Amino acid sequence: MKIVKFIAGMRFFVLIPVIGLVIAACALFIQGGIDLVHFLGKMVAGLVDLETEGFIIVEIVETVHLFLVGTVLFLTSFGLYQLFIQPLPLPEWLRTNDLADLELNLVGLTVVVLGVNFLSVIFELKETNLAVYGIGYALPIAALAYFMKVRSQINKKSREGEQLTSIGDIVCVASESKCLSNEKKD
């Protein structure tokens, strides 16, 4: 019985990443706010060349990016707390039901980070081969998008009570058209 209580009490170790993620989110919010005020001050003072729209767009998007990353970290901390400690009185859209929800948030964040980084490369004034950069950014985004599709369909099937018994079932879930044509042949 003491072992069961000990193991159940170990869930409170999740407070370490919960608190760490909240601190990181707050730091990003503060840094984003400072960057935004600093950039707007430079614009008002005329230190920024308003003719270079690309620079302005990149600066604003990178600042919004900081806020977005902070928000995802904040939501991840809420999700970990809800999953391991106790439910929180939050609106339905903020509730986390399983670790897959947190994974999808993290994958979505990664896609946004890659997109913002590529946007920065596009608007830089350096001579670069954008095709190479584009492929380098597009491949992981495509792989992560496919992962998100497969993961969400697996979750949907499991919520509906269906059991996926093999890796073939999982692949069929991701590409239903191939599986339907294979079933017709049988």
C-alpha positions, 0 to 999 in steps of 0.5 A, a space after each residue: 500500500 505504501 508503494 502505491 501511495 509513493 507511486 501516486 505521489 510521484 505525479 507531483 514531480 510534474 509541477 517542475 515542468 509546469 512551473 518551468 513552462 509558466 516561467 518560460 512563457 512569462 519571459 517570452 511575453 515580457 521579451 515580446 512586449 519589450 521588443 514590440 515597444 522598442 520597435 514601435 519607438 524606433 518607428 515613431 522616432 524615424 530610425 526605421 526606414 518605412 520603405 522596407 516593408 519586408 523588415 517591418 513585416 519580419 519584425 512584427 511577425 517575429 514579435 507575434 511569434 514570441 507571444 505565440 510560443 509563450 502562449 503554447 508554453 502556457 497552454 502546455 503547462 495547463 495541460 500537464 497540470 490537468 493531466 497529472 495533478 487535477 482538472 482546472 476550471 477552464 473553458 472547454 477549448 482550454 481543456 487537455 484530455 490526453 498527451 496527444 493534445 499536447 503533442 499536437 500543440 507542440 507539433 503545431 508550434 514547430 510548424 509555426 516556428 519553421 514558417 516564421 524562420 523561413 519568412 525571415 530568410 525570404 525578407 533578408 537582403 542577402 543573396 541566397 538560394 531560396 529553393 534550397 531553404 524552401 525545401 529544407 523548411 517544407 519537408 519537416 513541415 510536410 512530415 509534421 502535418 502528416 503526423 498531425 493528420 495521422 494522430 488526429 485520425 487515430 484519436 478520432 477512431 479511438 474516441 469512437 471506440 474502434 480499435 486499430 490492431 496493426 500498423 496497416 490499420 494506422 496507415 489506412 487511417 491516414 490514407 483512406 483512398 488506398 485502403 478502400 481500393 485495396 478492400 475492393 480488390 479483396 
